[in-house]
Amino acid sequence: MVSISQFLTDGTVFPDSQPIPEVSLREKGRDRGQELGDRVNLGVCVTIHGHFYQPPRENPYLNEIERQPSAAPFHNWNERIYHECYRPNAFARVLNDRGEIVGIINNFEYLSFNIGPTLMGWLERYDRQVYQRIIEADRKSCKRLGGHGNAIAQVYNHIIMPLANERDKYTQIRWGKADFKSRFGRDPEGMWLAETAIDYPTVEALINEGIKFTILAPSQAQTCRPIATEDNPDPEWYDVADSSIDPARPYRCFIADGRYLDIFFYDGPISSDMGFSDALNSSYDLSERLAHAIHTDERPSQIISVATDGETFGHHKGGTEKTLAYAFLREFPDRGWNISNFGHYLSQHPPTWEVQLKPLTAWSCAHGVGRWQEDCGCASGGEWHQKWRRPLRDALNHLRDELVDIYETQGYEMFQDPWKARDEYVEVINNRSWDTVDRFLSRHQTHPLEPSEQINALRLLEMQRHALLMFTSCGWFFEEISRPEGTQILRYASRAIELAREVTGKDLETDFLSQLAQAPSNVDIFETGAGVYEKNVISSQVSLEQVVAHFAISSLFNSYPTTHQGLSITQDKSSPLDKDFFLYCYLVEQQDYQLQRMGSLTLAVGEINLTSEVTREGGHFVFAVLHLGGWDFHCCVQPFSNRRSYLSVKESLFNALQQASAAHVILGMAEWFGDQTFSLDDLFAEDRLRIMTLLSQETLNRVDQLYTQVYRDNYGVLRAFHRDNMPPPAELQVAASMALSQRCFSLLNGLKPENFASPEGFNLLLELEAIAKEAESLHCRLTIPDGQDLLERLTLLGFWEVLENNDPASLNCHLERLERLIDLACTLQVGLCLTRCQELYFSYLHHKIIPRCFGIPTSALNGSEGTDTLESEETPSQITLDLPQSRRLLRLGQILAIDVSLWLERLE
């Protein structure tokens, strides 16, 4: 039996459609041979490669992605693309000609892919289920293709390798390899280069690090020829600088000492059509496009490979993950094509040709790598110049070199080999537990490090991490330095500068700003890169005092746990718990906390220990925060000095509060804490928005009451207008919509998963149905915050209860409740998304639903697609349903757009 929590978090709960058997491919190809003519070729291997990547977007101080309004309705762009691309490909639908689901497969099992390490780290935190599906897909492809998995590695944070110095090249490769192995459990065979940018030093670095192959654009090849043999010791070189290289075979790229890197060149025109034209309109169109690339000569094998941004499949081109799914499951096998990957093809067909590369190239710039260092004209559109690119590159290069000097000077005092320590620091980035950090430092230290030395050691390593992140390619890709991507790499530079200052006291910022002043912005308000830095970057820096102030102000609205019982009694609230907690990446230990309200005034005074999870830096602080009502907060923070002083501060401030005088409290805070203060504006964006919403709630409640009263007083009048088909006064219509929306919202919040199946839940459902009908009759479009999310979770729970129900006698009740809930969601027009319900139902269809409906064992369903591997303790005879129940259960599949027509026909 699988629990609902496992269902939501464990990717192994869902079986896929049956794997594509290699033997059947050949038979299907022969069956369609006459139809497809000469294009059927059993030596054809098809490889579609997706480069899945998003730039790192985390706040350098908080290690969390902050809200990005441009990604609305989602929190940030990673989350939006996850919903549009990453999850749909992990659960890709195979549809029939009626748009009904006949299969759900994991596209990653058949798609060659790389996923940026920073994106994989985010996916692991955001949705463990999809993350595990991707890992499992690679494991299954390894099993299917002789140990050669679909996943390949990527240079760590997408820097342009030819523009990196030698040390950074190697760290990017080593971090990419280590991250890959920690996730996929094997060493990578291939590696994706950011923007496929390459030069011969990069080739040599890949070879030295054991990488077997990479993937390039056809425009990056200069010349090629057959590899010399005894029969042909000096074959002729062919000029392919015009992108005319044959992409249907692998090539070997030799360096001076005879070692080599194997290279696949993807088919340029088809790849371009996938990204920018209509090749993905249907799986048939895609297959036809690929078919025209097949050579009809006598070669025994050939690889037809294409490569594009993985986000093309679902994000850039909505729904095209279904195109891939049907192609993998039907179109490609029917044509007799083997679905392979680069490592597998290479193992069976080593290169017989060699290639020489152009000196400095990338797939997205016609000017070598100009897009990342000069005003070459390559951008995302518009007429803005890119004269800022070269000064930005020069400023960051200069900063990098200064950081290298600091790292080596300070690093050799603490690390046996600072550069080896940096190369292995990726294991800490992926797991910042104290045990992991202690083991890392113990392995690399020159002597047992004191706590202050440990902090500086970690600061140095973080300084180097941010020095790498500040070269993420996206910062130059577009047309303007002040875009989010350019601002983000400057934030990384700022953090590296701050860490260097904390270790050495040296100020690198002034010189950096003077160089950024040479980078002209296209936006008048910024003028130069220095303006971008001053307006967008400095304002986002975070101090330890600001973290304390954030805790202090938000504590008025949160019940934070505490590690120790407070030294004083909290008069209005107290919630001590025996555990630490994290505020973003900071460990908080509350030593004392006291809060008191006096009329409209609220005062909190506290003492906390704060420790960074990243660098272990921190401090012991005291704070006082006064809320004067509304948006007005006055917060002060200072280091803890001694117990007597703290108790004196607290007593003094609460005595002042007893006078109900805000002025006296503020004067007391100024006397004890000094002039520096924090307000609501200093909160981090997430909590600021939440608190602003809470502060608005009282006003909104009054407005809701007013609307409700207007609606009640004028209900008859409003009814009369609608009865006579006359447009009602807008004010009355708005009042009705707002009043009914508020009633519906309140009832939905009362309909919790824990009471959904109870009589109380059923009564709430009846009330909601009545409101929905009332709103429909008055032509009201209800606005229900979080209504979609809540109804989706309840619907999923409803399906779970129906499918896991082993008592036919109670099944009707569960079915009725679920059907009414779905009808309610449709009436409320909340935009119900049933994808997870589809996945759950489909995973049970052949294992439980059909056996229950027909009283037959699963083994009797010969070769049915989607056969589930979940084990059941019940025998079919114990759970056989009657005819009406069977019809209702199968019609739920129809509601979910799952093809159950065959089974419904058999019931008739």
N, C-alpha and C positions, 0 to 999 in steps of 0.2 A: 504494500500500500504506500502510495506517495502522498506526502502532505502538501497542503496549499503553499506553505513556505518554500518547500523544495521546488514546486512547480514554478514559482516566481523567480527562483535564484539558480536552479541547477539545469544547465543546458542539456544534460543527459536524459532528462525526463521525456524529451520529444524525440521519437524515432523519425528518421527521414524516410522518404520513399526508398524503395529498394535500390542499392547501388547499381550503377550501370555495368553490367558484366561484359568483360572484354570479348568473350566468345560471341555473344549475341550481336555485337557490333558488326562483325563480319557477315553474319547471316542476314542481318537487316540490310546491309549495303548491297548484298547480292540480290535480295528481293526487289530492291528499287533500282537495280543496275540498268534495266532497260529504260526506265523512266528518266533517270538522270544521265544516261549516256556515258560519254567518255570522262565525265567529271568524277565518277566514282573511282577512287584509287585507294587500295588497302594499305598503301605505304604512306598515306597522308596522316600527319599528326597535327592537331590544331591546339594552339596554346593562346589563350586570351589572358593578358597580364593587366592587373589593376594596381596602380600606384596609389595606395590609400595614405593620405597624409593631411594633417592640419598643423599649422604653426603652433608652437607652445604659446598659450595665452594666459598662463597663471600670473597673478600678481607676484612679483619677485620677493615680496616680504611675507605674503600670506600663504603662498603655494596653493592658491585656489583661484579659479576663474571667476571674475566678477561679472555682474550682469551686463550684457551687451544689447542695448535697445534695438539695434539693427537686426538682431536675430529673432525678434518677437514673432510669434507668441512664445518662443522658447527662451530660456534663460541666457544661453550663449550659443555661439555658432557651432561648437562641438556637439552640443545637445541637439540642435536643429538638424545637423547633417546625420547624426546618429539615427534620428527618427525617419529621415528621408532615405538613408543609404545603408548604414552599417547593419541595423537590425533587419530591414527588409531583405538584404542579401543573405543574412544568416537564416532567415525563414522565408525563402523565396517561393512564391506561389507558381504552380503550373496550372494553367487554365485551359478549359475546353473552349469550343467555339461559342458557347453561351456565356462565357465569362465566369464559369463555376470552377471551383478548386478541385483538381483531380490529383494533386500531389503537392507536397511541401518539401523542398530540398534545401540543403545548405550550399549556396553557390560557392562558398570558399573551398568546398571539397573538390571542385572541378576548375576553379579559377586560379591561375598562377597569381600570386599577390605578394606585395610587401606592405607592411603597415608601419608607419613611423613610430619609433620607440616611445616618444612623448605622447603620441595618440594612444598607443596600446596601454600605457600607464593610466591615462585618463579613462579609457574604456574599462579597465580592470576595476577602477574605483566606482564608476558610474553604473555599469550593468555587468555583473559577474556572469550572468547567463550568456549574453552575446559574446563576451570575452572567451568563455569556455567553448562556445560553439566554434569559434575561429581556431582555437588550439586543437580541438577535436577534429576539425576539418583537415588540418595539416597531418595529424596522426593517421587519419583514414587514407589520405592521398599517399602517404608513405607506404602504407600497407598495400594499396592498389598498384603502386608504381615502383615496386622493388626497392623501397627504402628512400625514394626521392620525393620529399614533400613539396607541396605547392608553395609554401612560404619561403621567401628569401629575406635576407637582412637589408637594412638601410643604414647609411651613415647617420650618426645619432640624431643631430638636430638640424639636418637639411642645410648644411653650409655648402657653398660652392667650392668644391675640393681644389680646383686649380688655383684659386685665389687664397687658399689657406697655406700657412707655413708648414714645414715638414712635421713638426711636433703635433700640430692640430690635425693634420691629415691622419696620422696614426691613432691619435686619441679618438677621433670620430669613428674610425673603422673598428677599433678595439671596443669602444663603448657599444657600437652597433652590434658587434658579434656577441658580446657578453649579455646584453639585454635580450637578444634573440635566444641564446641558449637557456637563459633563466626562464624563459616563457615556453619555448617549444621543446626543450629538453634534448636538443641536438645542435651540432655545429652547423652553421649555414653553408650551403654550397655557393650560392650567389649573393651578390649585394647590389642594391639599387643606389645609384649615385644621384644626389639632388640635382634636378633638372638635367639628368644624364651628363652633367658637365665633367669633362675628362681631359687630361693631358698625360704625357708619358710618366712623369713622377707619380701621378695618381695610379697609373697602371702598375708601376713597380711596387707601390705601397700595398695595393690589393694582393699582388702576388706574394709579397713578403708575409702577409697576414693570412695566407692560406685560402684566399677566396679563389674559386675555380672559374667563375664567369660573371659577366655583367650584361646589361641590355642597353643598347644604344639606338639612336635614330640613324636611318640610312645616310643622312646628310653629313654624318660625322666621319665617314670612311673616306680615305684619300685614294688608295690603290689596293688591289687584291690580286692574288694569283694562286694556282694550285700549290700545295706544299711540295717541296722538292723531294724527288724519289730517285732511286738508282737509275730508273729508266728515263727520268726527266729531271736531271740535277739542277737545271737553271731555267725554270719556267718563266714565261713572259708575265710582266706586271700589266694589269689592266687599270686604266684610270676610271675611277668611279666617283670622282669628286662632285658629279652632278646628281648624286643620290641614286645612281643606277645600280648599286650593288644588289646582288640577288639575296633577298632576305630568307629564302627557303632552305638555307643551310647555315650551320655555325662556322665561325672563323676563329683562327688562332692568331693572337697578337703577340709577337715575340719582342723581348727587350734585348739589350746588348749581350747579356751573358747566356742567351739561349733559353732562358725561362719564358713562360708565356701565361697569358690570361685568355681564356676563351670568351668570345663575344657573339651574342645574337643581335642582329639588326631587325627590329620589328618592321612590318610592312607599313611604310609611311602613308600612302594614299588611303588605305583602309582604316588605319588608326585615326587619321584625320577625319574621315567620314563618320567614324563612330562618335568622335567628340563634337564635330561641327556640322554634320550633314544628317542624312536620313538612314544611315546603315543600321541603326538600332530601332527603326520603326516596328519591326517584327522579327521574330527569329528566322523566318523564311528569307527576309531581305538580308539579314546578316549572313546567313548561310550562302545565299547566292553571291553576295559580295566576296566572301572568302573563297568560294568555288572558282571565281575568275582568276584567283592568284595561283591556282594549282598548275604546276608545270606538267605538260603532257609528254615530256621526253621519257627516256628509259631509266631515269634514276630510280633506285630501289626504294628510296624514302625521301621525304621532304617535310619540313616543318612550316606550317603557315601560322605565323605569330603576329599578334597585334598588341599594342600597349597604349594605355591612356590613363588619365586620372581615374582612380577607382570611384571617386565621387560622381563620375559621369553616370554610373549605374544607380539612378534613383534620385540623386540630388540635382545635378545639372540637367538630367533628362528623366523626368518623373516616370516611374513605373518600368524603367528598362531593366530592372533586376528580373522581371518576369520574362523579358526577351531572352536573357541569358539562361534562365531556368529551363525554359522550353527547348532552347537550342541544345543545352547539355543533355536533357532527358530524351528528346525526340529527334530534332533536326540533324544534329551531328551523327548520332548513331545510325540513323536511317540512311545517311550518305556513306556509311562505312568508314568514317573518320575516327581515328583514335584521339581521345582527349588526353593530352599529355602535359608535361611541364618541361621547363628547360633542362633541369638536372637529369630527368629521366631520359630525355632525348639525347643528351650529351653522353650518357652512359652507354647507349646503344649505337650511337652514330658519332664517333669522335670526328673533329674537323678534318677535312681533307684540303681545305683552303686556308691561306693565311691573309692577314689584312694589315695595312698600315693606316694609322689614324691621322686626321688633320691635327695640327699642333694644339689647338685650344678651341673646344667646341661645347655646345649644349643644345638641348632639343628645342628650347623656346627662345633662342636668340640667333638671328641671322648674322650677328657680328661677333662670333666667338662667344665670349662671356661678357660682352659690353653691357648687357642689361644690369649687371651687378657692380659696375664701376664707372660708367660714363653715360653721357647724354647721347645714346645711340638711336633713340626714337622708338625702341621696343617698349611698349607699355600696354595698359589695358584699354586704351582709347582716349579720346579727348585731345586737346591741343596744348596741354601743359608741357613745359620743358622738363628735362631731368638733369639740369646742370648741377643739382645738389648731390648727385650720386658719387662723383669722384671725391669731393671734399668729405662726404660722410665716410667713404671707404678709407681715405687717408687718416681721418681723425680716429677711427676705430683701430686701424693698424698701429698708429702711434700709441694709442692707449694700451693695446694688447702688449706691445713691446715693453712699455713701462711696467705693466703688471707682471710680465715675465721676470724682469729684474727684481722686483719685490718678492716674487714667489721663490726664485732661486736663492736670494740672499737670506730670506727668513726660513725658507723651507729646509735648507740643508742643516739648520740648527735643530730641526725636529724630525725630519724624515731621512731614512737611510738613502733613499733615492726619490726625490720629490716628483720626478716625472713618472716613475713607476707607480708611485702612490696616486697620482692623478689618473693614470690609465685604469687603475683598479677601483677608483672612487665610485664608479657606476654601481657597484654592489651596495654601497651606502645610499645612493640616490634612490634605488629601488626598494630599500628596506632600512628605514631610519630608526629601527629599534635600538635601544641603548646597548644591548648585547652585540648587535652587528657592528655598531660604531666602535665599541671597546675592542672587539677582535681585530677590526681593521687597524685601529691606531696601534694596538700591541704588535701587530705584524710589521708595521712600517716605521715605528718610532726609533729614534737613535738612543733614547734613554726613557725611563718611566716619566711620562709627562704629568706635570702638576695640572690641576683643574684649569688654571688660567692659561697654561700652555696648550691644553686640549682645545680650549675655545679658539685660540689663535690658529692652531693647526686646522681646525674646521673652517675658520674664516678664510684661510688661504685657499683651501680646496673649493669652497663655495665661490670665492673670487674667481678662480679659474673656470668653474662651471659657468658662471655668468659671462666670463670673457668669451666662452665658446657660444653661448646662447645669443650674444649680441651680434654674431655673424649669420644668424638664421636668414636664409636667402630671401624670404618674403619681404624683408625690410626694404629691399631695392626693387622688387618685382613690378610695383605699380608706378603711377605717374607723379606721386607727391610724397614728400618726406613726412608730412604731418598726418598721413593716414594712420589707422590703428597699427598697421604692421611696422611702420617706421617708428612710431612712438614706442611700441613694445620693445624693439631692440635697443632704443635709447634708455628705456627703463632698466634693461639688463646692464647696460653700461654704467648707469648711475649706481646700481647696487654693487657692481664690482668696484667702483671708485670708493664707495662708502666703506666696503669691507677692507680695502687697502688702507684707508685712513684709520680705521679702528686698530689695525695691526701695527702700523708704522707712524701714524700721526702725519703722514705726508698728504698734501692736498694736490690731487691730480685734476680736480674739476675745473679750476680756472683756465688751465691750458687747454683742456678739452673743449670748454665753451668757446674759447677764442678760435679754435679750429672749426667748430660747428658754425661759427658766424660766417664762414666762407661758403656755406652751403645755402644757396638762395631758395626760399620757399615760393611756391606759386600762390600762396594765400597771404594776403596783405597783413592780416592780424599777427602773423608769426614773423614775417620778413625773412628770417633765416632759420637754420637748424637750431641755433642758440635760442631763438624765440620759442621753438617747439619744446626744447628742453626745459626752459624756464616756466612755460605755461602749462605744459602737459605732463612733465616728468617730475620736477621738483615738488609740485603740489601733491603728487601721489606717494611720496616717500613716507615711510612709517617708522616712528621711533617707539622704543619700549614704553615711554610715557604715554604715547597715543594708544597703545594696546591696553594699558591700564585704564585710561580714560574711557575707552570703548567698553571695557568690562564694567566700569563704574556706572556709566549712563544706562547701558542696556540692562544692568542688574535691577533697575527700577521696574523693568517689565518682564524679566526672566526669573526663574527660580533656579539659579545655578547651584550645582552640588558643591559641597565643601569637604575638605580633607580633615578638618578638625572642628570640634564643637567651638562655636564662637566664645570669646572671652566675656562677652556681655550678652544680655538677653535682647533679642530683636523684638521690638514692641509690636510691629505690624505683621512681620512675616519671619519665618525661620525654617530653613529646609536643609539642615546638615545631613550629609551622606558621607559614608566612609570610603571615598574614592576621589582620585584626581580627575580632571577633565581637561580637554583641549579646546582652546579658543583659536580656531584656525590651526597654525602650526606652533602654538605656544601652550605649554603646560602651565595650568593655573592651579595654585594651591591657596585656598582661602585660610588665612590665619584668624581673621576676625571680621565680623560684618554686623552693622547695626543700622536699622532704618526706622525713621519716625515721620509721621505725617501730622501736620498742623494746619488745618484749614486747606487752603490751596497749595501750601508749601509741602515739599517732601525732601527730607535730608537723609543721605546715606553716607556713612563713614566706614572705611574698611582698611584691612591690611592683607596684602597678598604677596606670594612668591610667584615670579614669572620666569619661565625658562623656555628658550627657543629650542624646538625639536631639531632644528637644522644645525645651529652652531653651538648650542648649549649656553650661549650668553643669556643673561637675564639679570634679575635684581629683586630686591625686597623693597616693596613700595607701600606707601599709605596714600589714601585718596579721600576726598570729600566731594560729593556732588549734591547740588541743590537744584530741585526742579521747582520753578516759580509758577508753573502752569503753562499749558499750551506748548509752544515751541521753545520756550525759554529755559535753558539749562546753564548752569554755572558749575564747572568741574575743575578741581585742582589736584595735582599729583606731585609727590616728592619722594625721594628715597627714604626708607625707614632708617631712623637714627638710633632710637632706643625706646624701650617700653614706656618709661615714664613720660617722655615727650609725647608719644602717641596717645596715651590715656589722657594727658592734659589737653591735647588738641580736641579729642572726641568730647570730653566733658565741656569744654569751652563752647564748642559749636552747638551742642544740643541745648545748653543753657540759653544761648542766644536765640535758638529756635523757639524756646518756651515763651519768648516775648512776642512771638508771631510777627517778627520783623525781618523781612528779607534783607534789608540794609544791614542790620546787625550781623546776620550770618555771613553775608558777603564780605563785610569788613573784617570779621574774624578769620575767614578763609584767606584773605589777602595778607593778614598779619602773620599767619602760620605758614602759608604756602608760597607767598610771593606773588608776582604779577602774572605769571603764565597761567592761562586758563584754557579750557576746552569746552566746546559747545556741541550741539547736535550736528553741526557741519563737519566735525572731526570724526564722527563715527564712520566705520567702513560702510560701503554703499548698501550691502545686503541688509544689515540691521537698521540702517537709517531709513530705508524704505518701509521696513516692517513697523518701526516705531512711529513713523509719520502716519501710517495707516491706522495704528492703534489710537494715536492722538486725535485722529479725525473721526473715530468711531462714535463718540458721544454726539457730535454734531450730526453725523449721518443717522444715528438712531432717532434724533429729534425730527429730522427731515422725513424719515420713514413713517414716524407716527403721524406727522402732518398729512402725508400722502394717503395714509390709511384712513384717516378721518374724512378727508375730502372724498375718497372713493366710497366710503360707507354712506356719507350724507347724500351723495349724488348717484348712487347705484341705479335707482329707478330711472333717472333722467338719461343716464348713459345707455341703459337697456333700450329705452324708447328710441333714441337716435339709431341704434343698430337695428332695431326691429323695423324701422321705417326706411332702412338703407340710406340714412342721412349721415354725412360725416359729423362726428361729435366734436365739440370744442377740444382743441389740442391739449389744453390744460387738464381736462377730465380724462382724456385718453392716457396721458402721461401718468396721472395719479393712479389709474387702474393698473397700468403696467408695473409701476414701481411697487404698489401695495401687494399685488399678486406675486411679484418676483421675491419680495421679502418673505412672504408667507411660505413660498415654495422652498426658498433657501433654508429657512429655519427647520422645516420638516425634513428636508434632505439631510441636514446635519444630525437630526435625531435618528435617522435610519442608518444605524451602524452595522458593520458586519456581524458583530456579536449578537445583535437582536433581530437580524434580517429574517431568520426562520421562525421567530417567535410570534405569538398573537399580537404583541405590541407592534412588531415590525409590519405585520399584515395590515393593521389598522392605519399605520402611517402611510402605507402604500395606497390604501383606499382614499385617504385624505389628499394625497398628492394627485391621484387620478381626478378627484373632484376639482382641484385647483386647475389642473391642466385643461379640463373640459370648459371650465369657466373662462379661462384665458382665451381658449380657442373661440368660444362663442362671442367674446368681446374683441376679437382680432388683436389680442395683445401678444407681442413677442417678448417673452420673459428673459430677463438678464439674471443668470444664476452663477455667481462666482464659484469656480471649482466644481460646478455641477457636472460637467462632462467627466472629470476625473473620478468623482465619487460614484456616478452611475456606472462607469466602466468597471470599477472595482467590484461593485455590487453585482453587476451582470456576470462578471467572471466568477465570482463566488457562487452565483446561482447555477451556472453551468457546472461548476465543480460539484455542487451538492447533487445535481441531477445525475451526472455521470458516475459519481462514486456511490450513489444510492444502491443499496443491495436489498431493499425491501420494496417489492412491487406495490405493496399496499399503500405505502406513503409516497410513492413516486408521483401520483397525480397532483398531490398538494405542491410538491416541489416544481413540477412542470407548470402548474397554473401560476405560481408566484413568479417564475422566471419569464413566462410569456407576458404577464401583465407588466413586469418591469421593463421589458423591451418595448412594449407598446407605449408605456409612459415616456420613455426616453425619446421615442419617435415623435410623440405629441408635443413634448417640451422643446423639440428641435435643438438639442444640445450638441449635435454633431458627434453622436456616439461612434467610437472606433472599436470594432469587434475583432481586431486582428488576433489578440491573445485568446479570445474565445474560439476563433477559427482553429488556431493551433491546438488548443486543448481538445476540441471536438474531433479534429482530424486524427489526433494521436490515439483516440479511443475508438474510432470508427470501426476498424477491422478487428480490434482486439476484444472490445466489450459490446459496442452498440449492436452490430450485426448479429453476433452470437445470441445476445439477449432477445433481439427481435424475432429470430428464426429458430432459436433453440438448437443451434448447431455449434460444434467445437470450432475453435479458431483454425485448427489444422485442416478443416474441410474447405477453407477459403483458399483454393489452390492459386498460389502466386499472386494474390491480391496486392496491389501497390499500397504502400503505406502501412504494411503489417506491423503492428506494435510489438515491442519486445517486453512490455510491462507484464509482470507475472500477476496472476489473480489466484486467490485462495478459493474462490467459489467455483463450483461446477456449473456448466450451462443450464442444467435442469433446475438449479436453485434460483436462478435469476431470469428465467424466461418470462417475457412480458406478454400481456394479452394484445389483441389486434389494435384497439384504440390507443393504447400506450405506445405500441411500436410505431404507429403512424405519427403520433405527436413527437416522439423522440427523433424520428427521421426528418420530420418537417422542420425541426430546429436546425438541422443541417441545411435545408433550403434557405432558411432565414439568414444563415451565415454564408450563403453563396458557395456551399460545398455540394459537389455532384453526388446526390444520393438517389437519382432518378431510377436507376436500375433496381434498387432495393425497394423503393416505393412501388414500382410497377409489380414486383413480385408479391406485394401485400394485397394488391387489388384482386 
